[in-house]
Amino acid sequence: MNYKVFFAAMLAGCAGAASAQSQVSIYGILDAGLALSSGGPGGSVTNVASGMSQSSRLGFKGSENLGGGWTVRFVLEAALALDSGGTDKENLLFGREAWVSIDSRQWGSLALGRQYTPIYKTLTAVDPFANNYGGAAGRLMKAETGGTRTPNTVTYATPAIGGFDAKLSYAAGEVAGDSEKSRQLGASVGYQAGRLALRIAHHQVNNATATDRSDSTLYMVKYDFGPATGSIGYGVNQGMKDAEDRDLLLGVTVPVGKHKLMASYIRKDDRAATTDFDADQVALAYNYSLSKRTIVYAAYARMSNMNFATTKFGTGPRELDLGLRHSF
């Protein structure tokens, strides 16, 4: 497929629709900077990286009011790699999101397509960095590796009732003769009351033969104290074969005018008999808003166990990020 021709046609069509009906919008994020990594086996490395504070993207979204409290919505979101000019999501055209939904204020929302899993949405809520920068929580916590996005997915989200809401997702393995092979299931239940937010999320992945599976559960507590917002996340993970671990995250976010400070501590407790993946990570980040749509940022992360993982944009246990982000 000629992506340049496709995007040109899409932009022209969306612009016309938006002008005529005000129902379709084009949006995006352009994020790039320097990632300075040290402590790895090959020595220090400096990379130009894309999407360190938020993933770079180009998206199209729209809605139609059907009346009676019913609305149709869609999102098509492509990942961009500013460092290379390519895409960074499995070489898919709309690798971040691609779905259409029908929503009701009374009955909730039903969406079909490529979507985020309930457990990943919970991870980005509890992590002060929203799984960004070198200290992204997903480098250690199973809530990312257990399932970030799933294709072939049907998701149902309830409306909020008395502060409670729930989400259910089913990602078909699409294997003829056996619906359990490569199937993924997800769910979450949350409660919001004033400054307090609670959520429990679960994700299950069957292997290609439906002979084994992994299960991950993430608990979240988040409270806005006013000057700062604190968060606690705890993950219970049972992987395939004998993999088993626990994850603990402590986070804080402090906004002060145009400034925002973020920090987190993560502890991974590996309980499998055959591996030694215990790890700790401390991370800090600072944002300064140049305008409503543009920020500059700096971040630092330090990890204790490279046997399990490295920092997000580096090749070792230490990473310093310096970058610029613009949204439109």
Secondary structure, DSSP 4 states (H G I P E B T S, - for coil): --HHHHHHHHHHHHHHHHHHHS-EEEEEEEEEEEEEEESSTT--EEEEEE-SSS--EEEEEEEEEEETTEEEEEEEEEE-BTTTTB--STT-TT-SEEEEEEEETTTEEEEEEEEE-HHHHHHHHHSTTTT-STT-GGGT-HHHHT-SEEEEEEEEEPPPBTTEEEEEEEE----TT-TTTT-EEEEEEEEEETTEEEEEEEEEEE-TTSS-EEEEEEEEEEEE-SS-EEEEEEEEEE-STT-EEEEEEEEEEEEETTEEEEEEEEEEEE--SS----EEEEEEEEEEESSSSEEEEEEEEEES-TTT---TTSSSSEEEEEEEEEE-
